[in-house]
Amino acid sequence: MTNNDNDTPVEDDALTPENVAAEAAATEAPSETDEIASLAEQVAGLQQDLLYARAETQNVTRRKDKEIADAHAYASTKFARDILSVADNLGRALAALSAEQRADEAIKPLITGLEATERELLSVFERNGITRIAAVGLPLDPNQHQAMLEIPSDKEPGTIVQEMQAGYMMKDRLLRPAMVGVAKAG
C-alpha cells in the first residue's frame, strides 16, 4: 500500500498508542516471568543452603556434646593409668608375705594397714568405673589381653592359664591390657 500524498508505504501495524502499549506489555510479561522464575530459583537454593547449615550446626552441637561428655567421663584416664602401678606394687608386697610373716605379731599391724590400703584403693577404682579384666580360664581376647608367652598345658589352646599383670578397664575403655600366658597346643 502506498500513501497517495507522498507515495510512502503505509504499514498495517501503524504505531498507535494502543499498539505501543500492547507491545510494551508483551515484552515486559516474559521479562517479569523470567525474573520471577530466577528469584524463585534463588529462594529455593537459599532454602537448601539454610537446611544444610542447620544440619551442620546440629551435627557440630552433637559432636561437641559428645566430646564434653567423654572429657568428663575419661578425664582421669592418664591418672588412672599411672595409679595402676601403685596398685600392682601394693598387691605384690602383700603377695610376697609368707605365712610366718603374717603370723608375726610385730608386723601384723603393718600388714593390716597394707590390706586396708589395698581395699580402699580397689574401692576408689570401683567408684570411678575402673574394673579389673578377668583373665585366667578364659579364651584370649586380643582387645583385653596381651599374650606374653605360651605355656604347655592340658587346657584348650588359646586359653589363658597364667596372669602376669592384671588388666583394667575404665568404663568401656581399655586402660591396660592384662599380660597373660596362654595354653599351647601339646
C-alpha positions in Angstrom: 0.0 0.0 0.0 1.1 3.5 -0.7 0.0 6.8 0.6 -1.4 8.9 -2.2 0.0 12.1 -1.0 3.7 11.3 -0.9 3.9 7.7 -2.1 5.4 6.3 1.1 4.4 2.8 2.1 2.0 2.5 5.0 2.2 -0.4 7.3 -0.7 -2.3 8.6 0.8 -2.2 12.1 0.8 1.5 12.4 2.4 2.9 15.6 -0.7 3.8 17.5 -0.7 4.3 21.3 -2.7 1.1 21.7 -0.2 -0.9 19.7 2.8 0.6 21.6 1.2 -0.3 25.0 0.4 -3.8 23.8 4.0 -4.3 22.6 5.4 -3.0 25.9 3.1 -5.3 27.9 4.1 -8.2 25.7 7.8 -7.6 26.1 7.5 -6.9 29.8 5.5 -10.0 30.6 8.2 -12.5 29.6 10.8 -10.4 31.3 8.8 -10.3 34.6 8.1 -14.1 34.3 11.8 -14.8 33.8 12.7 -12.6 36.7 10.2 -14.3 38.9 11.5 -17.7 37.9 15.0 -16.6 38.6 14.1 -15.3 42.0 12.2 -18.5 42.8 15.3 -20.5 41.9 17.4 -18.3 44.2 14.9 -18.7 47.0 14.9 -22.5 46.6 18.8 -22.5 46.6 18.9 -20.4 49.7 16.4 -22.6 51.5 18.5 -25.6 50.6 21.6 -23.8 51.9 19.8 -23.0 55.1 18.8 -26.6 55.6 22.4 -27.7 55.1 23.6 -25.1 57.5 21.1 -26.1 60.2 22.0 -29.8 59.8 25.7 -29.0 60.1 25.0 -26.9 63.2 23.1 -29.8 64.7 26.0 -32.1 63.9 28.6 -29.8 65.4 26.5 -29.4 68.5 26.1 -33.2 68.9 29.8 -33.7 68.4 30.6 -31.0 71.0 28.2 -32.5 73.5 29.7 -36.0 73.0 33.2 -34.6 73.4 32.3 -32.8 76.6 30.6 -36.0 78.0 33.7 -38.0 77.0 36.0 -35.4 78.6 34.1 -35.6 81.8 33.9 -39.4 81.8 37.5 -40.1 80.8 39.3 -37.0 82.2 41.2 -39.1 84.8 42.4 -41.8 82.3 46.0 -40.7 82.5 46.0 -40.5 86.3 44.2 -43.9 86.5 46.9 -45.5 84.2 49.6 -44.0 86.5 48.0 -45.2 89.7 47.7 -48.8 88.4 51.4 -49.3 89.1 50.8 -48.4 92.7 48.0 -51.0 92.9 50.3 -53.6 91.3 53.2 -52.9 93.8 50.8 -53.0 96.8 49.5 -56.3 95.6 53.0 -57.7 95.0 54.0 -56.6 98.5 51.1 -58.4 100.1 51.6 -61.5 98.0 55.3 -61.6 98.9 54.5 -62.0 102.6 55.0 -65.5 103.9 52.7 -67.3 106.4 55.3 -66.8 109.2 55.5 -63.1 108.5 51.7 -62.8 108.6 51.7 -64.6 111.9 54.4 -62.4 113.4 52.7 -60.1 115.9 55.4 -57.4 115.5 54.4 -56.7 111.8 50.8 -57.7 112.0 49.6 -54.0 112.3 51.7 -53.2 109.2 50.1 -56.0 107.2 46.6 -54.9 108.4 47.3 -51.4 107.2 48.6 -52.6 103.8 45.5 -54.7 103.4 43.2 -51.8 104.4 45.0 -49.6 101.9 44.6 -52.1 99.1 40.8 -52.4 99.9 40.5 -48.6 99.9 42.3 -48.3 96.6 40.1 -51.0 95.0 37.1 -49.2 96.4 38.2 -45.9 94.8 38.8 -47.8 91.5 35.2 -49.2 91.7 33.7 -45.7 92.4 35.4 -44.3 89.3 34.4 -47.1 87.0 37.8 -48.9 86.9 37.4 -52.6 86.8 39.8 -55.5 86.6 39.8 -57.6 83.5 39.0 -61.3 84.1 41.7 -63.5 82.5 42.6 -66.9 83.9 40.5 -69.7 82.4 39.1 -67.5 79.6 39.9 -67.6 75.9 42.4 -65.0 74.8 40.7 -61.7 73.8 43.2 -59.5 71.9 41.1 -56.5 72.8 41.7 -57.1 76.6 44.6 -59.4 76.9 48.2 -59.3 75.7 49.7 -62.8 75.3 53.3 -62.7 76.6 54.1 -66.4 76.3 52.7 -69.9 75.5 52.7 -72.5 78.2 52.3 -76.2 77.6 49.0 -77.2 79.2 46.2 -79.7 79.1 43.8 -76.8 78.5 42.3 -75.8 75.2 44.9 -73.9 73.1 44.5 -70.2 73.4 43.0 -70.4 76.9 44.7 -68.1 79.5 46.5 -70.2 82.1 48.6 -67.5 83.8 48.2 -63.8 84.5 51.4 -61.9 84.9 49.9 -58.5 85.2 46.3 -57.5 85.8 44.5 -55.6 83.1 42.0 -52.8 83.8 39.1 -51.1 82.0 37.7 -47.7 82.7 34.0 -47.8 82.0 34.1 -49.1 78.4 37.7 -48.2 77.5 40.8 -50.2 78.0 43.3 -48.7 80.5 45.8 -51.5 80.3 45.6 -55.0 78.8 46.2 -58.0 81.0 49.6 -59.6 80.3 48.9 -63.3 80.2 50.3 -66.7 79.4 48.2 -68.9 77.1 47.9 -72.6 76.7 50.0 -74.1 73.9 48.8 -77.0 71.8 50.5 -80.1 73.2 
